[in-house]
Amino acid sequence: MIRRFPDRAAMQLSDFDYQLPQDLIAQAPLAERGASRLLRLDSLDHSFQDGIFGDLEGLLDPGDLLVFNNTRVIPARLFGVKQSGGKIEVMVERVIDDELLLAHIRASKAPKPGSTLILENHIHCCMRERQDDLFLLQQSSGRPWLALLEQCGHIPLPPYIRREDNNADRERYQTVFAESPGAVAAPTAGLHFDQPLIERLRQRGVDCAYLTLHVAAGTFQPVRDDNIEAHVMHAERVEVPQSLCEAIARTRAGGGRVVAVGTTVVRSLETAASTGELLPFSGESRLFIKPGYEFRVVDAMITNFHLPKSTLLMLVSAFAGSDLIRRAYAHAIEQGYRFFSYGDAMYIKNRIGDRD
């Protein structure tokens, strides 16, 4: 499992590795969104406890604030051919405007600038230029890219889900509060919530607020350097509105806690507070949260289980403490928890300023 490192200077990628049986990687969602298990972690007393997601109603107090990511997953995977006939797979990184998008392309040979691609049999586009690992694609069908993707694209299930996407994924690989299209991966901690649970929490006096982080395909890119300090995070678009900043201020004034639903919310809020004060933010974030990071905004978080050697595992290790995460993951594997996007969840309690 995850090895405890003595200090920040000694952190290596191998410190965040663990062995996961393949049969614990969830390949499909449960019949009901809220039917998952919930492993409850308390980083203040270094303990954890098994439960179910419905326990959340008793874990949150009146005056607490749940912060959700309202990004909407677009059908971002396209299949097609180059004009030469070679097969390609396109994974959208981000839609720039109605005619332009940036994408990852899998092909035996990368398309050259100026070459034509034919996607899903009828979308003709030109590869304008290469930008590092990404390709700039332009189409001029008269219809915007988002409309074309909705009509022809495939839900971009993560690579560890070893099946083709289906019609059910269009609804289940999407949160019930998804509103702003642009993500190519779901903010998976939010997948456990349904509207009845949200309404019960509101009736209990728990407030809800929203921000937007469009999860990019880079979230699945591995960390390649064993010295994690050398890793450069991919950029993701973030919108933290003034109304959310005000809601957090009210929560703080009333003695409530800020509970982030997912690592995307944690990154967004901490990006917006990078100057030391939480302010509205609109732009790109490359914030890399790893052990040693001092959190400014988030008191507790809800999150799924994350891949070995991933930046997301580093983030939760920073939040809960690496030793607690190591022990909790070992316990989850032993108890047969379901892992990753369609898997079970953790609730991690950790008041700001109280660190292990």
N, C-alpha and C positions, 0 to 999 in steps of 0.2 A: 504493500500500500504506500501512500504518500509518506516519504521520509521527512522527519523534522529537520529543518536546517538550523544551524547555530546562530546565524546572523544574516542580515541582508546581503552583505558582500559575498557570502558563500552560496547564495541561491543559484541553483542550476535547474535546467529544464527537467532533469531526471528526478528532482525532488517532488515533482507534481505528477508522477507516473503512478499508475496502479493497474492491476490485472482485473478485467471485467469479463465474466462468462458471457458469450454471445447471446445466450438465451434470456439474459436480463435486459437486452436492448429492446424497448417496446417498438413493435412494428406497426401498431394500429392503436387508435384511441380506445378507451373504455366506452361502454355503451352510454354512460352518463358522465358529463364533464366533472362533476364534483365527487366522483366515486373513488378517486385516487387516495393513496395513503399519504400521510404527512409525518415526516420525521421532524420533531421539534427540538431545536438546539438552543441552549442558553449559554452564550459565551461568557457570561458573568460568573457562573458557577461551574462551567466546563462540563455540562451535562447534556444528555439527549434522551428523548422519550418517543416511543412509537405512538402513532395516532392515525386519524383519518382526516381528510381535508375539511370535513364539516366541523372539526374541532376549532377551526379558525374563529367561529362565532364566540367562543369562550376565551380566546386568546387576545382578542382586540377589545379595547375599552372605549366607552363613550368619550368623544373628544379626540380619538386617534384619527389620523388621516391616511387613507390608502391612496397611493399614487400609481396610476395605470399608464401604460404606453398604448395610445390609441391608433398606432400605425396599422395599416391594412396590407396584407400580403397580396401581391399581384401574381398572376400566373406567369412566372418569369423564365420558364424553361421552354425553349423552342428547338425543334429538330429540323434539319434541312440538308441542302447540298450546296457546294460551290458550283459555279458555272461549269467547271471542269468535270463535275459529277461526283467529286469526293464528298463523303458524308461529314456532317458537322453537328455539333450540339452547342447551342448558345444559352448561356446563363446570364441574365441581365444583372448588372451591378447597380445601375440607376438609370432612370429615364430623365434626360436633360430637358427636352421639350417635345412638341408633337412629332418632330421629324428625327431627332437625334437621341441615341442612348449609348451608354457604355456597357460592355459585356465581356465576360470571359468566353472563350471559344475553345472547344475541344475538337481537334481534327488531326489527321495524319500529318498534314503540313499546314501551317498557319496561313490564312488568306493574305494576299498582298494588297497594299493600298490601291484603291481604284477597282478592285475585283468585285463581282456581283455575287450575292448570296441569295438563295431562294429558300425561304423558311416556311415550313408547314404547307408546302405546295404552291402557295400563291403570294407570299409577302416577298417582294423583290427589294433588296436593299444593297447599298454600296458600302464597302468597308473603306472609310475615309482615311483613317490613320491608326497607328498603334500608339497607345499611351502606357508604357511599361508593360504590365501583364494584361492590360485591357485593350479592347478594340472599339473604336468609335464607328457606329453603324448609322446610316442615314437612309430613310425611306421617304417616298413622296407619293403615297397612295391617295392622299387627300383625307385620310383618316388618321387621328392621333395614335401614337404608339400604345397608349394605355388601352384604347378601344380595341386595337388589334390583339394585344396580349389577352384581354378578357375573352375575346372570341376564339383565339387559336392556341393560346399558351397552356402549359401544363403547370400544376402546382409544384413548386420547387422543393419537394421533400428532401430532407438532409441525406447525405450519402450513406449514412449508417442504417437508413430504412431501405431494406433490400427488396423492394417491390415497386411496381409502377404506381403512379398516382391514380386515384379514381374520383368519381363525382363526390363521394362523401368527404374527401379531403378538402374540397372547396369550402365546405362549411366548418369542418372540425379542425383544420389547420389555420384557424382564424379565431380571434377572440370575439366574444359577443359584443364588445364595445369598439371593435375596429371601425375606423372612420376615415382616416387619411391614407389614401393609397400610395405605396412607394416601397414597402419592405419586400425583400426576397426571402426572408425567413421570419417565422412567427416569433413574437416575444412570448416564449412558451410558458412562463409562469402564469400568464393571464389565461391560458387555455382551460384552467381548472375552474374558473368562475362562470356561473350561469346567472341569468337575471334574477331568479328567486333568491339566490344567496346574496347578491349585491343588495337587493331590497331588504332582506332581513338585517344585514349589517347596517344599512342606513337607519332602519327602525331602532336599532340598538344605540344609535348615536354616533356611529362611525361615519366620517365624511369621506367623500371620494373626489379625486381631482385627476386631471389628465395632462400628459405631455406627449410629444411625438419624437420618437427616434426611429428612422427608417433603417431597419436591420439590413446590412449589405451582405453580399455573398462572401466577403472577406471574413465573416464570422466563422466560416468553416476552414479557413486557411490555417495550416499548422504553424506552430512556432518552430522555426528551423534551427535557431542558434541555441546551443546548450547554455550559453550565458544569456539569461533572459533580459538582462539590462540592455542588450544589443537589439532586442526586438522592437520593431516599429509598428505601431497599431495602424490598421486600416481606418480610413475616414468614414464616418457615418453622419448623416444630417440630423440635427437636433433642433427642436423648437420647445423652449420652456417659456410659457406665457406669463405675463404679469399677474393674471388671475391666480395662477398656481403659487407664485411667490407670495402673494397676499394670503392665500389659504394656509401656507406653511407658517407664515408669521402669526396668524390667528391661532393655529394649533400650538405653536411654541408658547404663546402668551397664555393659553389656557391649560398648559401643562400636559398636552397630548403628545403622542409620538408620531413621527413620520415613518410610515411603513411602505417601502418600495416593493412593488410587484414586479420582480425580475431584475436581472443585472442591467438591462437596458435603461431602466428607470434610475438605478444607482449611478450609472455613468453619466446620464443626462443631468441629474441634479448636482452631482459633484463637478461636472463641467461648468454648470451655471454658477457655482460657488467658488470657482478657481481663484478669484481675487480675494477670497476670505469672506465675502458677503454674497448671499444668494440674490442674483439679479436676473431679469429676463434675458434669455439667450436665443439667438437664431444664427445657426451656422454649422460648421463641421466640428466634430470632436474626434481627437485621436488620443484621448486620455487612456492611459494604461495603468490600471489599478492593480497593484501587487503588494505582497506583505511589506509592511513599513509605511503604507499610505495612511495619512491622517484624514479620517472622514469628517465632513463638516455638516452634513444635512441629515443623513439617514440613521434612524434609530433601530429599525428592524427591517428584515426583508423576507420575501417569499421567493423561492427559486427552485428550479428543477435540479437534477443531478447532471453534472457536466463531464465532458470528455477528458480523458487523461491528457496531460501536457497542454491544456488549453488555457487561454487568457481568462476565460470565465472561471475555471477552477482556481486560478491565481487570485481573482477578485474575491471569491467567497472565502478563500484562505486568509486574505487580508482582513476581511470583515469579522470572521468568527474566530480566527486563530488557526494556524496550520495544524496543530496537534489535534484540536477538536474535530476539524474537518477530516483528518486522517482516520480518527477513530469512528466517526459517524459514517463515513463511506464504507469502512470495513464492516460495520454493523449492518448497513443497508444491503450489502452484497450477501452477507450471511443470512439475512432475513428474506431475501428474494424480492427486494424492491425493484420496481421497473425504472429503467434509466432513460435519460435524454428526452427528446422533444415530446413524445407522447407518454412519457413516464410519470412517476410519482414526484412529490414535491418535498421541500424542506421549508420550515419556518425558523428563521434565525433571529433571536432577540439579542440586541447589543446596544445599550444606551451610549450615545456619543460621550467620549471622555473616559469610559470604563473599558479598558482594553486588557487582554491577557498578554 
